[in-house]
């Protein structure tokens, strides 16, 4: 399998008064096509900073990130934004749905950005994945009318619907109770297996992480592999 993600010597530091915080230090790893990788670590270990660097939401002080063999650390902000829209999917702890949009409209959004399908075809595709995730009767509900678990399933549908080759998930069950979180996990892993999407997930939930193909551990800005 080819590597969809290549990370070499990645470092990111932030000034803090008279000192410098080394949030990510000389991180190196690869992620193969179709692999599900979990990154774990204590609060402040650097895992969220690492995810931001991997997704092109931040830029490193040193080293680089190659996604689909493209050096995103060398792109300008506009180029990175265009790359994210075309190639990446995201699931966030806080759901980040558009409050004024219905569930269906939220899932339609990335398809409309891509502009590759007619509105009718995009609507059919968005409806199908929401129905698949048990939300067929909630298509016209706005986020405020949905439970936390339903909102996160909408977010998962939105992330997968455009069939991105790489998907980043930041604490996807962090705002859910344990039972709801496990339901959302099952949905996430099931879709990943079916679509063969490459997933990099940051979580503090070790039980969730252990279900991944590989677990990477962040500690003090450094990365090690859990055997």
WOTA-V396771 format. One line per field, one symbol per residue. burial: b if it has 16 or more other C-alpha atoms within 10 Angstrom, else e. A space follows every 10 residues. Layout:
burial = ???
//
This chain:
burial = eebbbbbeeb bbbeeeeeee ebbbbbbbbe bebbbbbbbb beeebbbbbb bebbbbbbbb eebbbbbbee ebbeeeeeeb eebbebbbbb bbbbbebeee bbbbbbbbbb bbeeeeeeee ebbebbbebb eebebeebbe bbbeebebbb bbbbbbbbbb bbbbbbbbbb bbbebbeeeb bbebbebbee bbeeebbbbb bbbbbeebbe ebebbbbbbb bbbeeee
//
